[in-house]
Amino acid sequence: MIVVNMAMKQDDVIALLEENGYTFTEKKGIKLFFEVEGDAAEKAKAAKELIKAQPWGAALFFNAEAVK
């Protein structure tokens, strides 16, 4: 499982990651939780790269990390 911590564009990030094989599970405040297959740390890094690759992604303050 990974968590993406961000305050803005949450709906866009959920849609983007779900299109790329991540499964959205829950939202707690600014935390978005996703189930992933494989190594969670690698998937968190890939999620960050996907978000930053979007036209709106470079302007966002966020982090993505693996959780247990």
PyMOL commands that set and color helices and strands:
alter all, ss='L'
color gray80, all
select helices_A, chain A and resi 10-19+40-52+57-59
alter helices_A, ss='H'
color red, helices_A
select strands_A, chain A and resi 2-6+23-28+31-35+62-66
alter strands_A, ss='S'
color yellow, strands_A
deselect
rebuild
show_as cartoon
